[in-house]
Amino acid sequence: AGRGHRVTVVSPHPAPDWFPLSRAAFEHAPYRESRALADADVRVATFFRTVEPALEGARGPVFHLCQGYEGEITFYREIWSEIADIYRLPTRKLAVSGVLAARLERLGYGPVLNVGQAFDASQFFPGPPRPPVDPPVVLVVGPPEIDFKGVGVALRGLPLFRERGGRFRLCRVSYFPAGEAEKAFALGGEYHHHLAPARMPAVYRASDAFIGASREAEGFGLPSLEALACG
């Protein structure tokens, strides 16, 4: 949009109240009734459920922005074959990391172009130096229910660290409430559910260590970039 293109986000759901679209427009409409989608020269699908609507009636190129491969999330196990079929559709695949691009290529969904991960770093910057904290705060962001984010890997590793004499206080942030999968780890600490994005920079700056355990199918998670930007 900043380069002068007319950009519209189309969704059957209302516009998010936590993300400013800036110069892009928003159309709240079913895909088949969307005026912006009908008029578009280029369409971009951003989730496997949006690929088929993006292809339907397209008169120009259709891109599939792959931010992770949903066909390896246990939550979707019953429809893995459907997801695989959607990835085989004739879209131009874009991935957020070279690792994810290579994964999709190996699965036969290529060609895939790595465009890299991106985010607005304006709010994510290092804070002033903090005095040492005992025990140090370890931050893990994301839900264990979405396998490829690797949260379960991190939460299984932390007790091993504790058994070997490591000391830490855990800080968890997720957009899901703490479910049975979370409670089973019994690591204590604090848990933040659906934290406003504007508050996330302060959480990173108040932590001493961040663990990003993304698996291959995710590519490169945004929390890792946010933590790096916060120092």
N, C-alpha and C positions, 0 to 999 in steps of 0.2 A: 504493500500500500504506500509505503514511503517513497517508492520509485514512480508513483503515478498510476499504478494499476488500480482498477476498481475491484476491491476484494470484499467478499461477503461470506460470513460464516452462516451456514444454513443448518438448523436443528429443529426437530419436532419438540424439543424441550425448551423451556424459557432460557434466556441469556443468563450466564453465571453472574452472581453479584460480587465475586471475588477476583475477577480478571477483567481489567480494562481493555477493550478491543482497540482503543486508540483510533487509528484512521480507517479501520475496517468497519463495515456495516454488519448488522446482525438481522437475520430474517427467521422469525419463529413460525415455521410452517412444516407440514408433512413434505417429504422430498418430492413426491409426485405433483404437489401443488405449488412448489417453489418457483417463483418468477426468476430469482437470481440463478438458480440451477439451470432453468430452461435457457437462459440467455448466456450462460457461461461459455467462454472459449476454452478454458482449462478447468478441469475438475480435480480436486484432491480429496481422496478418501483417507481418513485418519484412524480407522478402527475396522476390524474385519466386517462388522455389521453394516458399514457404510460403503463398502466396495461395490456391491451390486446396484444400489441406488445411484451411485456415481457413474456407473457404466451405462445405465438405462437411458437411451436416447441421447447419449453424448455425441457431439459433432466435432469435438477436438480431442486432444490427448487427455487421458485419465491417469493420474498418479496415485500410487498407494504409499502413503508415508508410514513406514513400519517402525514403530517405536519399541517393538518387542514382538516375539512370535507367540501369539495367543494359543497356537496348537500344542504348546507344551505347558500350559497351565492346568493343573489337576482339576480346578473348578470347572473347566470346560471339557473334561475327558469324554463325556458322552457325545460331544459334537466335534471331536478332533477331526474326523473324516470330512465333515462339512467345512471346517476351517481350512483344511488342506485343499479342498476343491476351490474355495474362494481365492486362495493364494495362487492357484494355477490360472486364474482368469487373466485376460490380456491387459494388464495394467503395467505402467512403468513404475517399478519398485524403487523406493528411496528408503535407505536405512540410516539410523542415527549413529552408527559406528561401523568400523571395518569388521569387527568381530561378528556383529549381527548380519552384515551383508554377506560375509563368508558362510555363515550358518544357513542363511536362506538359499544361497547358491548351492550348497551341498545337498539341500533338501529338494533341489530341482525347480526352484521358483525364480531363477534368474532370467535375464540379467538384473543385477541389483546395484544401484549406485549409492555409495556412501556419501551422504551430505553432511554428516557430523551432527552432534547434539548442539542445541542452542537454547539460551534463556536470557532474560533481562537481568543483567548483573548489577543494575544501578543501586539496589538495596542490599546487595551481598558484598560486604567488604570487612576487613579485619577490624576488631575493636581495640581499645587500649589494652596494654599488657595487664594481666590479672595475677594476683599473688597465687602461689601454689595452693591447691585444694587437696585435702586428704579425707576420704579417698577421692581420686580423680573421677570426673563425670564422663561416662562413655555414652555416646549418642548412637542410636540405631533408628533409622526412619523407614517406615513402610509396613505393610501388612504381611504376616507370615502366610496368609491364605493364598497369596499370589507367588507361586513357587519361584519364578525366575528372578524375583527381586532379591532372593537369597537371605531374607530376614531370618528364616529358620536356621540357615547355616550359621549366621552370626550368633543367634541366641543359643544354639547348641554348643558353640565354641566357648562362650563366656564362662559357663560352669567349669569347663576344663581348665581355663585360666585361673579360676578361683581355687580349684583343687590343688593347683601347683603353687599357691601362695599369692596369687594376684589379688589386688584390692581395687574395687571400683564401685561406683554407684551408677546404676543404669538409668538412662533417660530414653523413653520410647515415644515416638510420634507416629500416628497412623490415621488414615481417613476412615478406618473401621473402628467400632467399639472393641474393647478387649474381649475376644471370644475364647472358646475352649482351647484353641491352638495356642493362644497367647498365655493363658493361665497355666497351661501345663508346664511351662518353663520355670515358673515360680522364682524369678530372679529378683523380685522386689523393685525398689526404685520408684520412679514416677512415670505416669502414662498420660499422654495428651491425645485426645480424640478430636479430629476435624479442626485442628488448630488453624486459625486464620493465616493465610500466606504472609501477611504483613508482619506477623509475629515470629516467623521462622528464622530470620536473620539473628534475632536475639538468642534463640535457642542454640544455634550453631556457636555463637560467640561465648555462650555460657558453658560450653562443653570443652573438655580437655582432649578428647579423641572421638573420631567418627569412624564407624565401620560401615563400608559399602560393600556388600557381598554379592553384587549382581552376578547372575549366571549368564552363560553364553547367549541364551535366548532373549535376554533383555537388551544386551548391547552396552549401553552406558546410561545409568540412572541419573536423573536430574539432581537428587540429593547429593550425590558425590561432587558434582560441579558446584553446587551451592556451598557445600562445606569447604571445598578448595578455595572458593572466592572469599569466604569469611576467614581464611587463614588457619 
